[in-house]
Amino acid sequence: MDNLALIESFGDFKDEKGISKIDLMAIIEDSLKTLLKKRYDSDDHFDVIVNPDKGDFQIFLNKKIVEDQMSEDDDLEIEISEAKKIDPTFEVGEEFTQEIPLAQLGRRNILTLKQILATKLQEHNNAAMYEMFKDRIGEVVVGEVHHIRGKQVIILDDEGNEYILPKENQIPTDFFKKGESIRAVIEKVDFKGSKPQIIVSRTAPKFLEKLLELEIPEILDGTIILKKAVRIPGEKAKIAVDALDERIDPVGACVGVKGSRIHGVVRELRNENIDVIQWSKNPEVLVKRALGGVEINKVEINEEDHYALVYAPVEEISKIIGKQGQNIKLASWLTDYEIDVYREKQEDDDVELKEFDDEIEQWIIDEFTKVGLDTARSVLDKDTDVLLNLVDLEEETIEEVKKILREELE
């Protein structure tokens, strides 16, 4: 059996399909040098000649010719009488080169070589995988749920590549079953030991951007420009779009008739509510659009601090802030301005007493509401002497309540 036939008999190499002959021969050369260093403490006396075109290699041992009876290491030296049997012209001190068949290294060394080759091959494949997926960060991948490992979902694609979806990268309402098809975006490629790990995400804004590209051809071909996407995964998202052609309505093109175009994205994101707005270079206009369909009287912009103060009627405040502050938070992320809202009060503004239950004890509020005084102004409009005759409260308590109500309305 020749050298290459012996190497190919190793299962790891026999079954390897995704590696070029040149890379394979380089791995063999590196592995042989590693073996020779283990066997002889050094590979300085050896030459490994690799021929990628023929797919073959040779090992040559260079020995020093010494006087008879003077050899101290038969592996590295040859006596002159033995050398002259091969070539009578040899002289003491010259170098004698001898080809070493791989099989001559012995069974134990060949087994060691097999282990070295397997390790080198795995290192090569790991490095190739890292380089390939490092350049694919931000791409959407599709695969099947293979199994659940702790809180991580392990996904395999059709080519057998493994992706890891950590719990923190899952939408809160995500629930997966074995064999279920799943889409996610490649977030990063890390090394765990010597093996690359491909981490994917379903919560990254990039995932939303890529889904929009897949569902809306005009974004993919550049007709519509996706300026920015922000999201609170599983809850709410906002995207800003623009078009180079003023005749195109970018918002309408993204949403589609009755939301038909964006519905697939919403479904993929577990019914995440998506607001689509048109981008504007004017920061005041952009902030207004980002906050949604609410009445806003004025927007003051501080460019230096990237701060926006929004003036709005009382009844619009809750809409501007949104559920758990989501609307104003997303609008701030989308515009890159820290947004605050200022409630503009009208002279006839009034607030129900029950709204003050965090500052005024409930039993005190009940005393006022029993006699029909259920708003802040209804209490403030009456003198303290009159209130003393209407409610069963101390004068000090009434004055304290009035102070709280007055501060709110002012």
C-alpha positions as CSV (number, residue, x, y, z in Angstrom):
1,M,0.0,0.0,0.0
2,D,1.5,3.4,-1.0
3,N,1.5,6.5,1.1
4,L,-1.6,8.1,-0.3
5,A,-3.6,4.8,-0.2
6,L,-2.7,4.4,3.4
7,I,-3.8,8.0,4.2
8,E,-7.1,7.6,2.3
9,S,-7.8,4.4,4.3
10,F,-8.4,6.7,7.3
11,G,-12.2,7.2,7.5
12,D,-12.0,11.0,8.2
13,F,-10.2,11.6,5.0
14,K,-11.9,9.0,2.9
15,D,-15.3,10.6,3.6
16,E,-14.2,14.2,3.5
17,K,-15.9,16.0,0.5
18,G,-15.8,19.7,1.2
19,I,-12.0,20.2,1.1
20,S,-9.8,20.9,-1.9
21,K,-6.9,18.6,-2.8
22,I,-4.4,21.4,-2.1
23,D,-5.7,22.0,1.4
24,L,-5.9,18.3,2.0
25,M,-2.3,17.8,1.0
26,A,-1.2,20.8,3.2
27,I,-2.9,19.2,6.2
28,I,-1.1,15.9,5.4
29,E,2.2,17.7,5.2
30,D,1.6,19.5,8.5
31,S,0.5,16.3,10.2
32,L,3.5,14.4,9.0
33,K,5.9,17.1,10.3
34,T,4.1,17.0,13.6
35,L,4.5,13.2,13.8
36,L,8.2,13.4,12.9
37,K,8.7,15.9,15.7
38,K,7.0,13.6,18.2
39,R,9.0,10.5,16.9
40,Y,12.4,12.1,16.5
41,D,12.1,15.2,18.7
42,S,12.7,17.3,15.5
43,D,11.9,17.3,11.9
44,D,15.1,19.1,10.9
45,H,16.6,16.0,9.3
46,F,13.4,15.3,7.2
47,D,12.0,16.7,4.0
48,V,8.3,16.2,3.2
49,I,7.6,16.6,-0.5
50,V,4.0,17.0,-1.5
51,N,2.7,16.9,-5.0
52,P,-0.9,18.3,-5.1
53,D,-1.3,17.5,-8.8
54,K,-0.7,13.8,-8.3
55,G,-2.2,13.9,-4.8
56,D,0.9,12.1,-3.5
57,F,3.8,12.8,-1.1
58,Q,7.2,11.5,-0.1
59,I,9.2,11.5,3.1
60,F,13.0,11.8,2.9
61,L,15.4,11.3,5.8
62,N,18.8,13.0,5.6
63,K,21.5,11.2,7.5
64,K,25.1,12.2,8.1
65,I,27.8,9.8,6.8
66,V,30.3,8.9,9.6
67,E,33.3,6.6,10.1
68,D,32.6,3.0,10.8
69,Q,32.0,2.2,14.4
70,M,31.4,6.0,15.1
71,S,27.5,6.2,14.7
72,E,25.8,7.4,17.8
73,D,22.3,7.5,16.4
74,D,21.4,5.1,13.7
75,D,18.2,7.1,12.9
76,L,20.3,10.2,12.0
77,E,23.7,8.8,11.0
78,I,25.0,6.1,8.6
79,E,28.4,4.5,8.6
80,I,30.6,5.0,5.5
81,S,30.8,1.3,4.7
82,E,27.0,1.0,4.5
83,A,26.7,4.2,2.4
84,K,29.3,3.0,-0.1
85,K,27.2,-0.1,-0.7
86,I,24.6,2.2,-2.2
87,D,27.0,4.6,-3.9
88,P,30.8,4.1,-3.9
89,T,31.4,7.8,-4.4
90,F,30.1,8.8,-0.9
91,E,32.6,10.3,1.5
92,V,32.6,10.8,5.3
93,G,30.8,14.1,6.3
94,E,28.5,14.1,3.3
95,E,24.7,13.8,3.6
96,F,22.9,10.6,2.7
97,T,19.2,11.0,1.7
98,Q,16.9,8.0,2.1
99,E,13.2,7.8,1.2
100,I,11.0,6.5,4.1
101,P,7.7,4.8,3.2
102,L,4.9,5.8,5.6
103,A,4.3,2.1,6.5
104,Q,7.9,1.9,7.7
105,L,7.1,4.2,10.6
106,G,5.3,1.4,12.3
107,R,1.8,0.7,13.4
108,R,1.8,2.8,16.5
109,N,3.1,5.9,14.7
110,I,0.6,5.4,11.9
111,L,-2.2,5.4,14.5
112,T,-0.8,8.6,16.0
113,L,-0.7,10.1,12.6
114,K,-4.4,9.2,12.1
115,Q,-5.2,11.1,15.3
116,I,-3.1,14.1,14.2
117,L,-4.8,14.1,10.8
118,A,-8.3,14.0,12.3
119,T,-7.4,16.9,14.7
120,K,-5.9,19.0,11.8
121,L,-8.9,18.3,9.6
122,Q,-11.3,19.4,12.3
123,E,-9.3,22.6,12.9
124,H,-9.4,23.3,9.2
125,N,-13.1,22.8,8.9
126,N,-13.7,24.9,12.0
127,A,-11.7,27.8,10.6
128,A,-13.4,27.5,7.2
129,M,-16.9,27.5,8.9
130,Y,-15.9,30.6,11.0
131,E,-14.7,32.5,7.9
132,M,-17.9,31.6,5.9
133,F,-20.4,32.5,8.6
134,K,-18.5,35.6,9.8
135,D,-19.2,37.1,6.4
136,R,-22.9,36.1,6.7
137,I,-23.7,38.0,9.9
138,G,-27.0,39.8,9.3
139,E,-28.4,37.2,6.9
140,V,-31.7,35.3,7.6
141,V,-31.3,31.6,7.9
142,V,-34.0,28.9,7.8
143,G,-33.8,25.6,9.6
144,E,-35.6,23.1,11.7
145,V,-35.7,22.8,15.5
146,H,-33.4,19.9,16.3
147,H,-33.7,19.9,20.0
148,I,-33.8,22.2,23.1
149,R,-30.7,22.4,25.2
150,G,-31.4,24.1,28.5
151,K,-32.9,27.4,27.4
152,Q,-31.3,27.3,24.0
153,V,-33.0,26.2,20.8
154,I,-30.7,24.2,18.5
155,I,-31.5,24.6,14.8
156,L,-30.2,22.6,11.9
157,D,-30.4,23.7,8.2
158,D,-30.5,21.5,5.1
159,E,-26.7,21.5,4.9
160,G,-26.3,20.3,8.5
161,N,-25.1,23.6,9.9
162,E,-26.0,24.1,13.6
163,Y,-27.4,27.4,14.9
164,I,-28.0,28.4,18.5
165,L,-30.9,30.5,19.5
166,P,-30.4,31.6,23.1
167,K,-33.4,32.4,25.3
168,E,-32.6,36.1,25.4
169,N,-32.8,36.2,21.6
170,Q,-36.2,34.6,21.5
171,I,-39.4,36.6,21.2
172,P,-41.2,36.4,24.6
173,T,-44.2,34.5,23.1
174,D,-42.0,32.1,21.0
175,F,-42.7,28.5,21.5
176,F,-41.0,25.8,19.4
177,K,-41.5,22.1,18.8
178,K,-39.0,19.6,17.5
179,G,-39.1,19.6,13.7
180,E,-40.7,23.0,13.4
181,S,-39.3,25.3,10.7
182,I,-37.9,28.5,12.1
183,R,-36.3,31.7,10.7
184,A,-33.7,33.9,12.5
185,V,-30.9,36.3,11.7
186,I,-27.2,35.5,12.2
187,E,-26.1,37.8,15.0
188,K,-22.5,36.7,15.7
189,V,-20.1,33.8,15.4
190,D,-18.1,32.9,18.5
191,F,-15.6,30.2,19.4
192,K,-16.4,27.8,22.2
193,G,-13.1,26.1,22.6
194,S,-11.9,25.3,19.1
195,K,-15.4,25.0,17.7
196,P,-17.3,27.9,16.1
197,Q,-20.8,28.6,17.4
198,I,-23.3,30.5,15.2
199,I,-25.6,32.6,17.4
200,V,-28.9,33.6,15.8
201,S,-31.6,36.1,16.9
202,R,-35.3,36.7,16.5
203,T,-35.3,39.9,18.6
204,A,-32.7,42.0,16.8
205,P,-33.9,44.9,14.7
206,K,-31.9,43.4,11.9
207,F,-34.3,40.5,11.8
208,L,-37.2,42.8,11.2
209,E,-35.3,44.7,8.5
210,K,-34.4,41.4,6.7
211,L,-38.0,40.2,6.9
212,L,-39.2,43.4,5.4
213,E,-36.7,42.9,2.5
214,L,-38.1,39.4,1.9
215,E,-41.8,40.5,2.0
216,I,-41.5,43.9,0.2
217,P,-39.6,43.7,-3.2
218,E,-39.3,47.5,-3.4
219,I,-37.1,47.6,-0.2
220,L,-34.9,44.8,-1.6
221,D,-34.4,46.5,-5.0
222,G,-33.8,50.0,-3.4
223,T,-37.0,51.7,-4.7
224,I,-37.9,52.2,-1.1
225,I,-35.2,53.0,1.5
226,L,-35.5,51.5,4.9
227,K,-34.0,54.2,7.0
228,K,-34.3,52.6,10.5
229,A,-36.1,49.9,12.4
230,V,-36.6,49.7,16.2
231,R,-38.6,47.3,18.2
232,I,-39.6,46.0,21.6
233,P,-39.8,42.3,20.6
234,G,-43.2,40.7,20.6
235,E,-44.8,44.0,21.6
236,K,-44.3,46.9,19.2
237,A,-42.0,48.2,16.4
238,K,-41.5,51.3,14.4
239,I,-39.9,51.6,11.0
240,A,-39.0,54.7,9.0
241,V,-39.0,54.5,5.2
242,D,-38.4,56.9,2.3
243,A,-38.4,56.8,-1.5
244,L,-36.1,58.6,-3.9
245,D,-39.0,59.0,-6.3
246,E,-41.5,61.5,-4.8
247,R,-44.3,59.9,-6.8
248,I,-44.0,56.7,-4.7
249,D,-45.8,56.4,-1.3
250,P,-43.3,54.4,0.7
251,V,-45.7,53.9,3.7
252,G,-48.5,52.6,1.5
253,A,-46.1,50.4,-0.5
254,C,-44.9,48.8,2.7
255,V,-48.3,48.3,4.4
256,G,-50.2,47.1,1.3
257,V,-53.9,46.9,0.8
258,K,-55.5,46.3,4.2
259,G,-52.0,45.5,5.6
260,S,-51.5,42.6,3.2
261,R,-47.8,43.2,2.6
262,I,-46.7,43.6,6.2
263,H,-49.0,40.9,7.6
264,G,-46.5,38.2,7.0
265,V,-43.9,40.0,9.0
266,V,-46.3,40.7,11.8
267,R,-47.2,37.0,11.9
268,E,-43.5,35.9,11.9
269,L,-42.9,38.3,14.9
270,R,-45.8,36.8,16.9
271,N,-48.2,39.7,16.2
272,E,-45.8,42.4,17.0
273,N,-47.5,45.7,16.2
274,I,-45.6,47.6,13.5
275,D,-45.9,51.3,12.9
276,V,-44.6,52.5,9.5
277,I,-43.8,56.2,9.1
278,Q,-42.3,58.2,6.3
279,W,-38.8,59.6,7.1
280,S,-38.2,63.3,7.1
281,K,-35.0,65.4,7.3
282,N,-36.9,67.9,9.4
283,P,-36.5,66.7,13.0
284,E,-39.8,68.3,14.2
285,V,-41.7,66.5,11.4
286,L,-39.9,63.3,12.1
287,V,-40.6,63.4,15.9
288,K,-44.3,64.1,15.2
289,R,-44.6,61.2,12.8
290,A,-42.7,58.8,15.1
291,L,-45.1,59.5,17.9
292,G,-48.0,58.3,15.7
293,G,-51.4,59.8,15.0
294,V,-51.7,62.1,18.0
295,E,-52.4,65.8,18.3
296,I,-49.2,67.7,19.0
297,N,-49.2,71.5,19.3
298,K,-45.5,72.1,19.1
299,V,-42.1,70.4,19.1
300,E,-38.9,72.1,20.4
301,I,-35.7,70.6,19.2
302,N,-32.3,70.9,21.0
303,E,-29.8,69.7,18.4
304,E,-26.8,69.9,20.7
305,D,-28.3,67.6,23.3
306,H,-30.4,65.6,20.8
307,Y,-33.4,66.4,22.9
308,A,-37.0,67.1,21.8
309,L,-39.8,68.6,24.0
310,V,-43.3,67.9,22.7
311,Y,-46.2,70.1,23.7
312,A,-49.6,68.3,23.6
313,P,-53.1,68.6,25.1
314,V,-53.9,66.7,28.3
315,E,-56.1,64.1,26.5
316,E,-53.2,63.1,24.2
317,I,-50.6,62.4,26.8
318,S,-51.5,58.8,27.4
319,K,-51.4,58.1,23.7
320,I,-48.0,59.7,23.2
321,I,-46.5,57.8,26.1
322,G,-48.2,54.5,25.2
323,K,-48.6,51.2,27.0
324,Q,-45.7,50.9,29.5
325,G,-44.1,53.9,27.8
326,Q,-43.5,51.9,24.6
327,N,-44.6,54.5,22.1
328,I,-42.4,57.4,23.3
329,K,-39.5,55.0,23.9
330,L,-39.6,53.6,20.4
331,A,-40.1,57.1,18.9
332,S,-36.9,58.2,20.8
333,W,-34.9,55.3,19.4
334,L,-36.2,55.9,15.9
335,T,-35.4,59.6,15.8
336,D,-32.3,59.5,17.9
337,Y,-33.8,62.3,20.1
338,E,-34.6,61.9,23.8
339,I,-38.3,62.9,23.8
340,D,-40.1,64.5,26.7
341,V,-43.8,65.5,26.7
342,Y,-45.2,68.7,28.3
343,R,-48.9,68.8,29.1
344,E,-50.4,72.0,28.0
345,K,-53.2,73.0,30.4
346,Q,-56.3,75.1,29.4
347,E,-57.9,77.4,31.9
348,D,-60.9,75.0,32.1
349,D,-58.7,71.9,32.6
350,D,-59.9,69.8,35.4
351,V,-58.8,66.5,37.0
352,E,-60.9,64.0,38.8
353,L,-60.1,63.6,42.5
354,K,-59.6,59.8,42.1
355,E,-56.5,60.6,40.0
356,F,-54.8,61.9,43.2
357,D,-55.1,58.6,45.1
358,D,-51.3,58.3,45.1
359,E,-51.0,61.6,47.1
360,I,-54.3,61.9,49.0
361,E,-55.7,59.0,51.1
362,Q,-58.8,57.4,49.7
363,W,-61.0,58.1,52.7
364,I,-60.3,61.8,52.3
365,I,-61.3,61.7,48.7
366,D,-64.5,59.8,49.6
367,E,-65.4,62.7,52.0
368,F,-65.4,65.2,49.1
369,T,-67.1,62.9,46.6
370,K,-69.9,62.2,49.1
371,V,-71.0,65.8,48.8
372,G,-70.5,66.0,45.0
373,L,-67.0,67.5,45.0
374,D,-65.4,64.9,42.6
375,T,-62.9,67.2,40.7
376,A,-59.9,69.3,41.6
377,R,-61.6,72.6,40.6
378,S,-64.8,71.8,42.4
379,V,-62.8,71.7,45.6
380,L,-60.6,74.7,44.9
381,D,-63.6,76.9,43.9
382,K,-65.0,76.7,47.4
383,D,-63.6,78.6,50.4
384,T,-62.1,76.5,53.2
385,D,-64.9,77.8,55.6
386,V,-67.5,76.4,53.3
387,L,-65.7,73.1,53.0
388,L,-65.5,72.8,56.8
389,N,-69.3,72.8,56.9
390,L,-69.6,70.3,54.0
391,V,-67.1,67.6,54.9
392,D,-66.0,65.9,58.1
393,L,-62.3,67.0,57.8
394,E,-59.9,69.2,59.8
395,E,-59.0,72.6,58.4
396,E,-55.4,71.5,58.2
397,T,-56.3,68.5,56.1
398,I,-58.4,70.6,53.7
399,E,-55.6,73.1,53.2
400,E,-53.2,70.3,52.5
401,V,-55.6,68.8,49.9
402,K,-56.0,72.2,48.3
403,K,-52.2,72.7,48.1
404,I,-51.8,69.3,46.2
405,L,-54.6,70.2,43.8
406,R,-53.4,73.7,43.2
407,E,-49.8,72.5,42.4
408,E,-51.2,70.0,39.8
409,L,-53.4,72.5,38.0
410,E,-50.8,75.2,38.0
